[in-house]
Amino acid sequence: MAYDTLMLIAQLSGLRINVLANRLGCDSDLARGVHTTLAGILAAMIEDQRRILAAEGVRAMSRGTADEEDAFYDLHHYQSAYHEKWLVEPVALLDDYLVDDFTREYYDFREQRWYFCDGVLPIVEPVAPEKLCGLAGVVAEIEDISGARFTTDHVYYSEAEAEAAWWASTGNDPETVFGKDKIGRI
């Protein structure tokens, strides 16, 4: 088991170096931000795996002693914490959202409060892979190696906000597109 943990630490460390090197070639703030976030997440995953590796060593050294049971529970705690933190839900690299289907509420991470759904949920729009400057392939490799899943989504909490973001992404202005000076418009 320690070999698998050590191998995962080495693989994640190599992928983190790859993400940081790939960040140097980014041409947009969005891509640089996602690269920085992913590098930070990989550092946290590596640190969690190091804790597991240390607990595995303590457990191996405590075999046959009075501390064996405590070492087992410590190792189990670190493994469970890693599983809950990284493998249960997808990890958001850009915007995150949370919907509670039981209470029919969603959590707005910007305002840090819950809202009743009223039939309207946050609008989630995935970021195109070409806007991430080659990060999609690295993310797929990280997902294969670690088992973690990642999302790169923009989350909009109203239709007006989503529409404004769409207009900004196209580079057009609604006033010029739908202006009164256009032929055929009143």
MIGUZA-571533 format. One record per residue (C-alpha): x negated, y, z negated; residue in three letters; residue number from 1. Coordinates in nm, 4 decimals, padded with zeros to 6 digits. Last residue first. Layout:
N
<rec><east>X</east><north>Y</north><up>Z</up><aa>ALA</aa><i>NUM</i></rec>
...
END
This chain:
186
<rec><east>03.8087</east><north>05.0085</north><up>03.5898</up><aa>ILE</aa><i>186</i></rec>
<rec><east>03.5678</east><north>04.7599</north><up>03.7335</up><aa>ARG</aa><i>185</i></rec>
<rec><east>03.5577</east><north>04.6618</north><up>04.1013</up><aa>GLY</aa><i>184</i></rec>
<rec><east>03.2326</east><north>04.8395</north><up>04.1674</up><aa>ILE</aa><i>183</i></rec>
<rec><east>03.0380</east><north>04.8934</north><up>03.8499</up><aa>LYS</aa><i>182</i></rec>
<rec><east>03.0403</east><north>05.2435</north><up>03.6970</up><aa>ASP</aa><i>181</i></rec>
<rec><east>03.2718</east><north>05.1352</north><up>03.4192</up><aa>LYS</aa><i>180</i></rec>
<rec><east>02.9999</east><north>04.9265</north><up>03.2560</up><aa>GLY</aa><i>179</i></rec>
<rec><east>03.0341</east><north>04.5513</north><up>03.2103</up><aa>PHE</aa><i>178</i></rec>
<rec><east>02.6735</east><north>04.4582</north><up>03.2899</up><aa>VAL</aa><i>177</i></rec>
<rec><east>02.5244</east><north>04.7963</north><up>03.1937</up><aa>THR</aa><i>176</i></rec>
<rec><east>02.7162</east><north>04.8174</north><up>02.8660</up><aa>GLU</aa><i>175</i></rec>
<rec><east>02.6556</east><north>04.4500</north><up>02.7904</up><aa>PRO</aa><i>174</i></rec>
<rec><east>02.2771</east><north>04.5097</north><up>02.7962</up><aa>ASP</aa><i>173</i></rec>
<rec><east>02.0620</east><north>04.2424</north><up>02.9518</up><aa>ASN</aa><i>172</i></rec>
<rec><east>01.7401</east><north>04.0846</north><up>02.8233</up><aa>GLY</aa><i>171</i></rec>
<rec><east>01.8927</east><north>03.7391</north><up>02.8282</up><aa>THR</aa><i>170</i></rec>
<rec><east>01.7736</east><north>03.6597</north><up>02.4753</up><aa>SER</aa><i>169</i></rec>
<rec><east>01.9077</east><north>03.9897</north><up>02.3381</up><aa>ALA</aa><i>168</i></rec>
<rec><east>02.2503</east><north>03.9271</north><up>02.4922</up><aa>TRP</aa><i>167</i></rec>
<rec><east>02.2571</east><north>03.5782</north><up>02.3378</up><aa>TRP</aa><i>166</i></rec>
<rec><east>02.1504</east><north>03.7139</north><up>01.9980</up><aa>ALA</aa><i>165</i></rec>
<rec><east>02.4323</east><north>03.9695</north><up>02.0095</up><aa>ALA</aa><i>164</i></rec>
<rec><east>02.6774</east><north>03.6925</north><up>02.1005</up><aa>GLU</aa><i>163</i></rec>
<rec><east>02.5643</east><north>03.4768</north><up>01.8104</up><aa>ALA</aa><i>162</i></rec>
<rec><east>02.5970</east><north>03.7669</north><up>01.5641</up><aa>GLU</aa><i>161</i></rec>
<rec><east>02.9424</east><north>03.8530</north><up>01.6972</up><aa>ALA</aa><i>160</i></rec>
<rec><east>03.0486</east><north>03.4889</north><up>01.6729</up><aa>GLU</aa><i>159</i></rec>
<rec><east>02.9569</east><north>03.4801</north><up>01.3050</up><aa>SER</aa><i>158</i></rec>
<rec><east>02.7176</east><north>03.2916</north><up>01.0754</up><aa>TYR</aa><i>157</i></rec>
<rec><east>02.4456</east><north>03.2348</north><up>01.3324</up><aa>TYR</aa><i>156</i></rec>
<rec><east>02.1890</east><north>02.9593</north><up>01.2853</up><aa>VAL</aa><i>155</i></rec>
<rec><east>01.8926</east><north>02.9364</north><up>01.5228</up><aa>HIS</aa><i>154</i></rec>
<rec><east>01.7662</east><north>02.5820</north><up>01.5352</up><aa>ASP</aa><i>153</i></rec>
<rec><east>01.4316</east><north>02.4076</north><up>01.5276</up><aa>THR</aa><i>152</i></rec>
<rec><east>01.5069</east><north>02.0811</north><up>01.3527</up><aa>THR</aa><i>151</i></rec>
<rec><east>01.2696</east><north>01.8233</north><up>01.2070</up><aa>PHE</aa><i>150</i></rec>
<rec><east>01.2958</east><north>01.4567</north><up>01.1146</up><aa>ARG</aa><i>149</i></rec>
<rec><east>01.0607</east><north>01.2742</north><up>00.8767</up><aa>ALA</aa><i>148</i></rec>
<rec><east>00.9593</east><north>00.9150</north><up>00.9525</up><aa>GLY</aa><i>147</i></rec>
<rec><east>00.5934</east><north>01.0048</north><up>00.9052</up><aa>SER</aa><i>146</i></rec>
<rec><east>00.4247</east><north>00.8717</north><up>01.2191</up><aa>ILE</aa><i>145</i></rec>
<rec><east>00.7078</east><north>00.8905</north><up>01.4709</up><aa>ASP</aa><i>144</i></rec>
<rec><east>00.8385</east><north>01.2238</north><up>01.3386</up><aa>GLU</aa><i>143</i></rec>
<rec><east>00.4876</east><north>01.3716</north><up>01.3468</up><aa>ILE</aa><i>142</i></rec>
<rec><east>00.4493</east><north>01.2560</north><up>01.7079</up><aa>GLU</aa><i>141</i></rec>
<rec><east>00.7839</east><north>01.4124</north><up>01.8034</up><aa>ALA</aa><i>140</i></rec>
<rec><east>00.6805</east><north>01.7371</north><up>01.6322</up><aa>VAL</aa><i>139</i></rec>
<rec><east>00.3542</east><north>01.7397</north><up>01.8297</up><aa>VAL</aa><i>138</i></rec>
<rec><east>00.5443</east><north>01.6944</north><up>02.1551</up><aa>GLY</aa><i>137</i></rec>
<rec><east>00.7885</east><north>01.9737</north><up>02.0705</up><aa>ALA</aa><i>136</i></rec>
<rec><east>00.5080</east><north>02.2125</north><up>01.9723</up><aa>LEU</aa><i>135</i></rec>
<rec><east>00.4008</east><north>02.2873</north><up>02.3278</up><aa>GLY</aa><i>134</i></rec>
<rec><east>00.4537</east><north>02.6635</north><up>02.3190</up><aa>CYS</aa><i>133</i></rec>
<rec><east>00.7773</east><north>02.6656</north><up>02.1154</up><aa>LEU</aa><i>132</i></rec>
<rec><east>00.9814</east><north>02.8599</north><up>02.3733</up><aa>LYS</aa><i>131</i></rec>
<rec><east>00.9439</east><north>02.5709</north><up>02.6203</up><aa>GLU</aa><i>130</i></rec>
<rec><east>01.1176</east><north>02.3383</north><up>02.3732</up><aa>PRO</aa><i>129</i></rec>
<rec><east>01.4411</east><north>02.5458</north><up>02.3848</up><aa>ALA</aa><i>128</i></rec>
<rec><east>01.5571</east><north>02.6569</north><up>02.0405</up><aa>VAL</aa><i>127</i></rec>
<rec><east>01.8684</east><north>02.4738</north><up>01.9238</up><aa>PRO</aa><i>126</i></rec>
<rec><east>02.1823</east><north>02.6846</north><up>01.8717</up><aa>GLU</aa><i>125</i></rec>
<rec><east>02.3874</east><north>02.6373</north><up>01.5567</up><aa>VAL</aa><i>124</i></rec>
<rec><east>02.7011</east><north>02.8435</north><up>01.5041</up><aa>ILE</aa><i>123</i></rec>
<rec><east>02.7995</east><north>02.8463</north><up>01.1371</up><aa>PRO</aa><i>122</i></rec>
<rec><east>03.1391</east><north>02.6895</north><up>01.0722</up><aa>LEU</aa><i>121</i></rec>
<rec><east>03.4832</east><north>02.8436</north><up>01.1145</up><aa>VAL</aa><i>120</i></rec>
<rec><east>03.7910</east><north>02.6472</north><up>01.0110</up><aa>GLY</aa><i>119</i></rec>
<rec><east>03.8379</east><north>02.8641</north><up>00.7040</up><aa>ASP</aa><i>118</i></rec>
<rec><east>03.4876</east><north>02.7518</north><up>00.5955</up><aa>CYS</aa><i>117</i></rec>
<rec><east>03.4831</east><north>02.8866</north><up>00.2393</up><aa>PHE</aa><i>116</i></rec>
<rec><east>03.1580</east><north>03.0701</north><up>00.1765</up><aa>TYR</aa><i>115</i></rec>
<rec><east>02.8660</east><north>02.9838</north><up>-00.0544</up><aa>TRP</aa><i>114</i></rec>
<rec><east>02.5902</east><north>03.2270</north><up>-00.1468</up><aa>ARG</aa><i>113</i></rec>
<rec><east>02.2227</east><north>03.2929</north><up>-00.0838</up><aa>GLN</aa><i>112</i></rec>
<rec><east>02.2767</east><north>03.5937</north><up>00.1451</up><aa>GLU</aa><i>111</i></rec>
<rec><east>02.0253</east><north>03.4695</north><up>00.4015</up><aa>ARG</aa><i>110</i></rec>
<rec><east>02.0751</east><north>03.1012</north><up>00.3176</up><aa>PHE</aa><i>109</i></rec>
<rec><east>02.4500</east><north>03.1181</north><up>00.3845</up><aa>ASP</aa><i>108</i></rec>
<rec><east>02.5926</east><north>02.8011</north><up>00.2339</up><aa>TYR</aa><i>107</i></rec>
<rec><east>02.8986</east><north>02.6408</north><up>00.3874</up><aa>TYR</aa><i>106</i></rec>
<rec><east>03.2239</east><north>02.5382</north><up>00.2235</up><aa>GLU</aa><i>105</i></rec>
<rec><east>03.4888</east><north>02.2743</north><up>00.2897</up><aa>ARG</aa><i>104</i></rec>
<rec><east>03.4611</east><north>02.1339</north><up>-00.0652</up><aa>THR</aa><i>103</i></rec>
<rec><east>03.3987</east><north>01.7775</north><up>00.0543</up><aa>PHE</aa><i>102</i></rec>
<rec><east>03.2440</east><north>01.8751</north><up>00.3878</up><aa>ASP</aa><i>101</i></rec>
<rec><east>02.9664</east><north>02.0750</north><up>00.2226</up><aa>ASP</aa><i>100</i></rec>
<rec><east>02.7846</east><north>02.2482</north><up>00.5070</up><aa>VAL</aa><i>99</i></rec>
<rec><east>02.4217</east><north>02.3529</north><up>00.4717</up><aa>LEU</aa><i>98</i></rec>
<rec><east>02.2249</east><north>02.5660</north><up>00.7113</up><aa>TYR</aa><i>97</i></rec>
<rec><east>01.8587</east><north>02.6126</north><up>00.7871</up><aa>ASP</aa><i>96</i></rec>
<rec><east>01.6833</east><north>02.8457</north><up>01.0278</up><aa>ASP</aa><i>95</i></rec>
<rec><east>01.3376</east><north>02.7828</north><up>01.1749</up><aa>LEU</aa><i>94</i></rec>
<rec><east>01.1451</east><north>02.4667</north><up>01.0911</up><aa>LEU</aa><i>93</i></rec>
<rec><east>01.4366</east><north>02.2954</north><up>00.9177</up><aa>ALA</aa><i>92</i></rec>
<rec><east>01.3575</east><north>01.9529</north><up>00.7702</up><aa>VAL</aa><i>91</i></rec>
<rec><east>01.6120</east><north>01.6869</north><up>00.8594</up><aa>PRO</aa><i>90</i></rec>
<rec><east>01.7731</east><north>01.5195</north><up>00.5572</up><aa>GLU</aa><i>89</i></rec>
<rec><east>01.6769</east><north>01.1940</north><up>00.3813</up><aa>VAL</aa><i>88</i></rec>
<rec><east>01.3102</east><north>01.1506</north><up>00.4748</up><aa>LEU</aa><i>87</i></rec>
<rec><east>01.1189</east><north>01.4545</north><up>00.3460</up><aa>TRP</aa><i>86</i></rec>
<rec><east>01.2345</east><north>01.5552</north><up>-00.0021</up><aa>LYS</aa><i>85</i></rec>
<rec><east>01.4282</east><north>01.2466</north><up>-00.1057</up><aa>GLU</aa><i>84</i></rec>
<rec><east>01.1633</east><north>01.0021</north><up>00.0194</up><aa>HIS</aa><i>83</i></rec>
<rec><east>00.8759</east><north>01.1999</north><up>-00.1308</up><aa>TYR</aa><i>82</i></rec>
<rec><east>01.0583</east><north>01.2213</north><up>-00.4655</up><aa>ALA</aa><i>81</i></rec>
<rec><east>01.1274</east><north>00.8482</north><up>-00.4573</up><aa>SER</aa><i>80</i></rec>
<rec><east>00.7607</east><north>00.7694</north><up>-00.3920</up><aa>GLN</aa><i>79</i></rec>
<rec><east>00.6465</east><north>01.0037</north><up>-00.6681</up><aa>TYR</aa><i>78</i></rec>
<rec><east>00.8955</east><north>00.8592</north><up>-00.9195</up><aa>HIS</aa><i>77</i></rec>
<rec><east>00.8135</east><north>00.4991</north><up>-00.8249</up><aa>HIS</aa><i>76</i></rec>
<rec><east>00.4448</east><north>00.5663</north><up>-00.8839</up><aa>LEU</aa><i>75</i></rec>
<rec><east>00.5207</east><north>00.7201</north><up>-01.2232</up><aa>ASP</aa><i>74</i></rec>
<rec><east>00.7502</east><north>00.4274</north><up>-01.3082</up><aa>TYR</aa><i>73</i></rec>
<rec><east>00.4801</east><north>00.1734</north><up>-01.2255</up><aa>PHE</aa><i>72</i></rec>
<rec><east>00.2194</east><north>00.3672</north><up>-01.4226</up><aa>ALA</aa><i>71</i></rec>
<rec><east>00.4500</east><north>00.3718</north><up>-01.7255</up><aa>ASP</aa><i>70</i></rec>
<rec><east>00.5001</east><north>-00.0061</north><up>-01.6986</up><aa>GLU</aa><i>69</i></rec>
<rec><east>00.1271</east><north>-00.0739</north><up>-01.6718</up><aa>GLU</aa><i>68</i></rec>
<rec><east>00.0335</east><north>00.1435</north><up>-01.9696</up><aa>ASP</aa><i>67</i></rec>
<rec><east>00.0137</east><north>-00.1448</north><up>-02.2194</up><aa>ALA</aa><i>66</i></rec>
<rec><east>-00.2535</east><north>-00.3085</north><up>-02.0083</up><aa>THR</aa><i>65</i></rec>
<rec><east>-00.2538</east><north>-00.5988</north><up>-01.7611</up><aa>GLY</aa><i>64</i></rec>
<rec><east>-00.2626</east><north>-00.3752</north><up>-01.4610</up><aa>ARG</aa><i>63</i></rec>
<rec><east>-00.3503</east><north>-00.0180</north><up>-01.5599</up><aa>SER</aa><i>62</i></rec>
<rec><east>-00.6238</east><north>00.0369</north><up>-01.3017</up><aa>MET</aa><i>61</i></rec>
<rec><east>-00.3970</east><north>-00.0580</north><up>-01.0097</up><aa>ALA</aa><i>60</i></rec>
<rec><east>-00.1195</east><north>00.1644</north><up>-01.1413</up><aa>ARG</aa><i>59</i></rec>
<rec><east>-00.3571</east><north>00.4578</north><up>-01.1789</up><aa>VAL</aa><i>58</i></rec>
<rec><east>-00.4795</east><north>00.4084</north><up>-00.8228</up><aa>GLY</aa><i>57</i></rec>
<rec><east>-00.1242</east><north>00.3896</north><up>-00.6871</up><aa>GLU</aa><i>56</i></rec>
<rec><east>-00.0422</east><north>00.7074</north><up>-00.8806</up><aa>ALA</aa><i>55</i></rec>
<rec><east>-00.3382</east><north>00.8840</north><up>-00.7156</up><aa>ALA</aa><i>54</i></rec>
<rec><east>-00.2211</east><north>00.7707</north><up>-00.3714</up><aa>LEU</aa><i>53</i></rec>
<rec><east>00.1346</east><north>00.8864</north><up>-00.4449</up><aa>ILE</aa><i>52</i></rec>
<rec><east>00.0053</east><north>01.2268</north><up>-00.5548</up><aa>ARG</aa><i>51</i></rec>
<rec><east>-00.2038</east><north>01.2444</north><up>-00.2380</up><aa>ARG</aa><i>50</i></rec>
<rec><east>00.1092</east><north>01.1656</north><up>-00.0353</up><aa>GLN</aa><i>49</i></rec>
<rec><east>00.2871</east><north>01.4626</north><up>-00.1946</up><aa>ASP</aa><i>48</i></rec>
<rec><east>-00.0098</east><north>01.6874</north><up>-00.1111</up><aa>GLU</aa><i>47</i></rec>
<rec><east>-00.0066</east><north>01.5664</north><up>00.2498</up><aa>ILE</aa><i>46</i></rec>
<rec><east>00.3670</east><north>01.6383</north><up>00.2785</up><aa>MET</aa><i>45</i></rec>
<rec><east>00.3103</east><north>01.9882</north><up>00.1361</up><aa>ALA</aa><i>44</i></rec>
<rec><east>00.0303</east><north>02.0556</north><up>00.3868</up><aa>ALA</aa><i>43</i></rec>
<rec><east>00.2525</east><north>01.9237</north><up>00.6670</up><aa>LEU</aa><i>42</i></rec>
<rec><east>00.5273</east><north>02.1640</north><up>00.5614</up><aa>ILE</aa><i>41</i></rec>
<rec><east>00.2831</east><north>02.4547</north><up>00.5636</up><aa>GLY</aa><i>40</i></rec>
<rec><east>00.1576</east><north>02.3635</north><up>00.9121</up><aa>ALA</aa><i>39</i></rec>
<rec><east>00.5200</east><north>02.3335</north><up>01.0290</up><aa>LEU</aa><i>38</i></rec>
<rec><east>00.6020</east><north>02.6813</north><up>00.8985</up><aa>THR</aa><i>37</i></rec>
<rec><east>00.2951</east><north>02.8317</north><up>01.0655</up><aa>THR</aa><i>36</i></rec>
<rec><east>00.3802</east><north>02.6653</north><up>01.3976</up><aa>HIS</aa><i>35</i></rec>
<rec><east>00.7421</east><north>02.7860</north><up>01.3718</up><aa>VAL</aa><i>34</i></rec>
<rec><east>00.6219</east><north>03.1402</north><up>01.3043</up><aa>GLY</aa><i>33</i></rec>
<rec><east>00.3738</east><north>03.1344</north><up>01.5917</up><aa>ARG</aa><i>32</i></rec>
<rec><east>00.6454</east><north>03.0104</north><up>01.8288</up><aa>ALA</aa><i>31</i></rec>
<rec><east>00.8898</east><north>03.2842</north><up>01.7253</up><aa>LEU</aa><i>30</i></rec>
<rec><east>00.6209</east><north>03.5529</north><up>01.7295</up><aa>ASP</aa><i>29</i></rec>
<rec><east>00.5499</east><north>03.4760</north><up>02.0931</up><aa>SER</aa><i>28</i></rec>
<rec><east>00.2518</east><north>03.3836</north><up>02.3119</up><aa>ASP</aa><i>27</i></rec>
<rec><east>00.1170</east><north>03.0846</north><up>02.1217</up><aa>CYS</aa><i>26</i></rec>
<rec><east>-00.2320</east><north>02.9616</north><up>02.2107</up><aa>GLY</aa><i>25</i></rec>
<rec><east>-00.3788</east><north>02.9974</north><up>01.8618</up><aa>LEU</aa><i>24</i></rec>
<rec><east>-00.0849</east><north>02.8039</north><up>01.7174</up><aa>ARG</aa><i>23</i></rec>
<rec><east>-00.2014</east><north>02.4904</north><up>01.9026</up><aa>ASN</aa><i>22</i></rec>
<rec><east>-00.5131</east><north>02.4837</north><up>01.6834</up><aa>ALA</aa><i>21</i></rec>
<rec><east>-00.3009</east><north>02.5083</north><up>01.3660</up><aa>LEU</aa><i>20</i></rec>
<rec><east>-00.0649</east><north>02.2359</north><up>01.4908</up><aa>VAL</aa><i>19</i></rec>
<rec><east>-00.3566</east><north>02.0065</north><up>01.5868</up><aa>ASN</aa><i>18</i></rec>
<rec><east>-00.5190</east><north>02.0593</north><up>01.2460</up><aa>ILE</aa><i>17</i></rec>
<rec><east>-00.1866</east><north>01.9651</north><up>01.0854</up><aa>ARG</aa><i>16</i></rec>
<rec><east>-00.1698</east><north>01.6560</north><up>01.3086</up><aa>LEU</aa><i>15</i></rec>
<rec><east>-00.5112</east><north>01.5461</north><up>01.1888</up><aa>GLY</aa><i>14</i></rec>
<rec><east>-00.4118</east><north>01.5963</north><up>00.8260</up><aa>SER</aa><i>13</i></rec>
<rec><east>-00.0878</east><north>01.4042</north><up>00.8824</up><aa>LEU</aa><i>12</i></rec>
<rec><east>-00.2828</east><north>01.1126</north><up>01.0282</up><aa>GLN</aa><i>11</i></rec>
<rec><east>-00.5383</east><north>01.1076</north><up>00.7461</up><aa>ALA</aa><i>10</i></rec>
<rec><east>-00.2735</east><north>01.1282</north><up>00.4741</up><aa>ILE</aa><i>9</i></rec>
<rec><east>-00.0709</east><north>00.8561</north><up>00.6478</up><aa>LEU</aa><i>8</i></rec>
<rec><east>-00.3778</east><north>00.6310</north><up>00.6598</up><aa>MET</aa><i>7</i></rec>
<rec><east>-00.4431</east><north>00.6863</north><up>00.2886</up><aa>LEU</aa><i>6</i></rec>
<rec><east>-00.0824</east><north>00.6000</north><up>00.2069</up><aa>THR</aa><i>5</i></rec>
<rec><east>-00.0928</east><north>00.2897</north><up>00.4256</up><aa>ASP</aa><i>4</i></rec>
<rec><east>-00.4224</east><north>00.1801</north><up>00.2668</up><aa>TYR</aa><i>3</i></rec>
<rec><east>-00.2832</east><north>00.2414</north><up>-00.0804</up><aa>ALA</aa><i>2</i></rec>
<rec><east>00.0000</east><north>00.0000</north><up>00.0000</up><aa>MET</aa><i>1</i></rec>
END
